[in-house]
Amino acid sequence: MAMPKYLYYYLFLDGKKRLMANLPSLQNLKKDYIEYILKVTDYNVSEASEILQISPPTLYKKLTHFHFS
């Protein structure tokens, strides 16, 4: 599985100025992480919510909030 792009920026970009210019927002980090967990679990909401340590209804609310299809 590909490395999430925010982790790539943190690990491989040199210089604080370049790093700061490329950092995503916290909302984008959350959305990317939820999407990553869903892919790892083959979109199994029960398993994903367990990994995320939230209830399945809460995960569904987050999916709606982040406009997942």
VENHUZI-V326303 format. One record per helix or strand. SS is the DSSP state (h for helix, s for strand). FROM is the first residue (numbers start at 0). LEN is the number of residues. If there is no record, write none. Layout:
SS | FROM | LEN
SS | FROM | LEN
//
This chain:
h | 4 | 8
h | 15 | 7
h | 25 | 15
h | 44 | 8
h | 55 | 10
//
